[in-house]
Amino acid sequence: MSTTPETADSFEVVVSSDGSLTVPAAELARHGVRPGTHLRLVKPEVASRRGGRSAGKLAGLVPDEVIEAWSQALDDDRPERRSALGPVAG
């Protein structure tokens, strides 16, 4: 199975224990792929564990609704978090 969330330009595939690759018919239909179509698989880039620019590397992994809810929760309990910290110098 894929290790990334479903996106409009991705396919959900299954690699069996014998190494064969299966793409469910619903996945093919979702993309309008017809019998006889040739597809090329491209291995995704593996993120480096070294330092470097990371902006955007997690884009699309968390739904917008979850981000909005998290942001709202942080706004809602900001006074409580501030009082828990006590005076902060700096």
FENSUL-V680733 format. One record per residue. N is the residue number from 1. OMEGA is omega as a letter, one per 20 degrees, with the letter a starting at -180 (* if undefined). Layout:
n = {N	N}
omega = {OMEGA	OMEGA}
This chain:
n = {1	2	3	4	5	6	7	8	9	10	11	12	13	14	15	16	17	18	19	20	21	22	23	24	25	26	27	28	29	30	31	32	33	34	35	36	37	38	39	40	41	42	43	44	45	46	47	48	49	50	51	52	53	54	55	56	57	58	59	60	61	62	63	64	65	66	67	68	69	70	71	72	73	74	75	76	77	78	79	80	81	82	83	84	85	86	87	88	89	90}
omega = {r	a	r	a	a	r	a	a	a	r	r	a	r	r	a	a	r	r	r	a	r	r	a	a	r	r	r	r	a	a	r	r	a	r	r	r	r	r	r	r	r	a	a	r	r	a	r	r	r	r	r	a	a	a	r	a	r	a	r	a	r	a	a	a	r	r	r	r	r	r	r	r	r	r	a	a	r	r	r	r	r	a	r	a	a	a	r	r	r	*}
